[in-house]
Amino acid sequence: MIGKAYWAIFKYYDSSAHMMAFKKRPVLIIGQADESDYVVLPISRVTRREHIDQKYDFKKNYRRDSGGCRCGHL
């Protein structure tokens, strides 16, 4: 799993609905903390070209797989 991108479910407070909700976000697995926990980095996209950093940003084309778990492979 390390070095691959997956979908992860995050809990957040929806202020417009005044309740807790969930959202799916892409993450990169960079390490394993223990048998069932992983160290992840969130993956985001840069929508404005002028904000792209040549050193830290790169282009990635996503492929969507349908996974049956809470964290499906991208």
Backbone as a ProteinNet text record, in pm:
[ID]
protein_1_A
[PRIMARY]
MIGKAYWAIFKYYDSSAHMMAFKKRPVLIIGQADESDYVVLPISRVTRREHIDQKYDFKKNYRRDSGGCRCGHL
[TERTIARY]
81	0	85.8	203.5	286.8	329	315.9	350.2	234.3	115.8	-1.6	-104.2	-188.8	-294.8	-425.8	-498.5	-625.5	-726.6	-852	-957.6	-972.2	-986	-1007.7	-1131.3	-1203.2	-1323	-1285.8	-1321.4	-1294	-1424.3	-1429.7	-1545	-1523.1	-1628.3	-1617.8	-1752.8	-1751.1	-1874.1	-1927.3	-2048.9	-2116.1	-2193.6	-2138.9	-2200.6	-2334.1	-2355.7	-2484	-2594.8	-2560.4	-2658.9	-2659.3	-2560.4	-2547.7	-2537.9	-2453.8	-2434.9	-2301.3	-2259.4	-2138.2	-2169.5	-2072.6	-2088.7	-1955.4	-1952.9	-1833.3	-1803.2	-1673.1	-1633.2	-1518.5	-1509.5	-1406.5	-1296.5	-1172.1	-1057.7	-945.1	-868.7	-754.5	-636.3	-566.8	-448.6	-339.1	-214.9	-100.1	-49.4	-38.3	12.6	165.3	222.6	368.5	435.1	356.1	415.8	309.3	353	261.5	294.5	194.7	214.7	211.7	116.8	109.4	33.2	-18.4	-82.2	-204	-277.1	-400.1	-404.7	-300.8	-297.8	-184.5	-212.7	-114.1	-89.4	27.3	60.9	29.4	-52.4	-97.9	-73.3	-62	-58.4	-179.6	-249.7	-363	-312.6	-389.5	-358.4	-458.7	-409.2	-498.6	-459.4	-546.9	-514	-497.9	-415.2	-392.9	-478.5	-575.7	-669.4	-620.5	-527.8	-474.7	-328.3	-296.7	-161.8	-53.8	-84.2	17.1	56.9	-19.5	13.9	90.9	120.6	194.9	342.1	397.7	538	612.8	711.9	785.4	858.2	895.4	968.6	876.4	759.6	674.8	549.4	507.3	384.5	418	333.1	348.7	211.6	204.6	77.9	53	-67	-106.9	-243.8	-257.8	-388.3	-448	-567.5	-630.1	-711.6	-706.7	-785.8	-875.8	-1005.3	-1098.3	-1130.4	-1108.3	-1147.7	-1264	-1349.1	-1456.1	-1409	-1389.5	-1344.4	-1455.8	-1453.9	-1558.6	-1524.5	-1414.9	-1375.9	-1384.9	-1360.2	-1365.4	-1257	-1152.5	-1040.2	-1012.4	-1073.2	-1057.4	-939.1	-867	-749.7	-793.1	-716.8	-746.6	-717
-119.4	0	126.5	121.9	241.2	286.7	418.4	475.9	481.7	436.7	438.4	537.9	585	679.1	603.6	642.7	580	688	651.3	739.2	714	820.1	808.2	889.9	844.5	912	998	1126.7	1220.1	1274.2	1284.4	1340.2	1490.8	1570.9	1715.6	1771.1	1892.9	1958.8	2043.4	2013	2087.4	2201	2322.1	2436	2475.9	2449.4	2484	2388.7	2261.3	2162.4	2147	2210.2	2202.4	2059	1979.7	1840.8	1788.8	1676.4	1610.8	1540.8	1541.4	1476.3	1411.2	1345	1276.7	1320	1323.8	1351.6	1259.3	1228.8	1139.9	1226.4	1201.2	1277.1	1181.7	1217.5	1133.8	1156.8	1048.6	1055.4	967	999.9	919.5	849.6	716.6	639.1	652	705.7	724.4	639	570.3	486	408	314.3	233.8	255.7	303.3	331.6	203.9	116.6	-14.6	-108.4	-217.7	-317.8	-266.6	-169.2	-124.6	24.7	99.8	243.7	279.4	378.7	423.8	573.2	616.5	758.4	805.7	910.6	955.4	1105.3	1146.7	1287.8	1315	1424.9	1456.5	1496.7	1461.9	1500.1	1607.8	1716.7	1822.6	1863	1938.7	1984.3	2136.1	2183.1	2326.2	2371.1	2456.7	2496.2	2615.8	2692.8	2809.2	2784.5	2789.1	2758.5	2843.7	2967.4	3055.5	3011.9	2920.8	2870.3	2738.6	2687.7	2562.1	2587.7	2507.8	2516.4	2404.6	2439.9	2341.3	2239	2276.4	2184.6	2086.8	2132.5	2051.6	1995.5	2049.3	2004.2	1923.5	1826.2	1749.1	1709	1678	1641.2	1492.5	1460.3	1321.2	1300.9	1200.6	1165.8	1056.1	1080.9	986.3	882.8	761.1	650.4	606.4	602.8	565.3	416.2	349.2	209.5	207.3	110.1	96.1	-3.7	44.8	-40.5	-65.5	-177.5	-210.8	-175.2	-107	-74	77.7	119.5	261.4	340.3	274	340.9	270.2	314.2	249.9	306.2	222.1	261.7	354.8	461.3	555.8	493.2
0	0	0	59.5	70.1	-69	-92.8	-222.2	-319.2	-277.4	-364.7	-312.6	-403.3	-366.9	-345.9	-242.2	-207.2	-170.7	-168.1	-117.4	31.7	109.9	254.1	291.2	392.4	440.4	561.2	555.3	663.8	720.7	851.9	920.5	936.3	913.4	930.4	974.4	1025.3	1067.7	952.6	907.2	800.7	865.9	856.8	925.5	863.8	735.9	675.2	718.7	744.2	789	941.2	1009.4	1155.8	1205.9	1138.6	1179.1	1126	1180.1	1131.8	1000.6	908.7	779.1	741.6	626.8	579.9	437.7	404.8	268	229.7	102	49.3	-12.4	26.8	-21.5	-62.7	-166.5	-204.4	-110.1	-77.9	7.9	-49.8	-16.9	-55.3	69.5	65.3	178	178	288.2	293.3	400.3	483.2	586.4	660.5	742.8	822.5	969.2	1045.5	1187.4	1270.9	1243.8	1309.2	1216.9	1269.1	1183.7	1107.7	1164.3	1099	1066.5	1101.7	1075.4	980.1	895	797.2	813	771	767.1	625.9	615	483.9	466.5	341.7	304.2	216.1	239.4	151.5	13	-87.7	-225.2	-264.8	-318.2	-363.7	-504.7	-567.3	-701.2	-699.9	-787.5	-802.7	-920.4	-893.8	-999	-1080.2	-1026.9	-1098.8	-1134	-1261.5	-1309.3	-1243.4	-1209.9	-1151	-1010.5	-948.7	-815.4	-818.8	-936	-948.2	-918.2	-829	-792.4	-865.3	-944.9	-1024.2	-938.6	-816.4	-728.9	-656.2	-611.4	-524.6	-591.4	-702.4	-768.8	-893.4	-923.5	-1045.6	-1096.5	-1225.5	-1286.7	-1266.4	-1224.2	-1201.7	-1263.5	-1348.1	-1403.6	-1317.6	-1263.8	-1173.2	-1248.9	-1197.6	-1248.7	-1134.5	-1159.2	-1052	-1057.7	-945.6	-928.8	-832.4	-847.5	-748.8	-644.9	-524.3	-415.9	-317.8	-252.2	-157.3	-13.9	6.7	143.6	166.1	290.6	323.8	253	214.4	150.1	18.2	-89.2	-218.2	-294.7	-364.8	-442	-555.3	-579.8	-688.6	-822.2
[MASK]
++++++++++++++++++++++++++++++++++++++++++++++++++++++++++++++++++++++++++

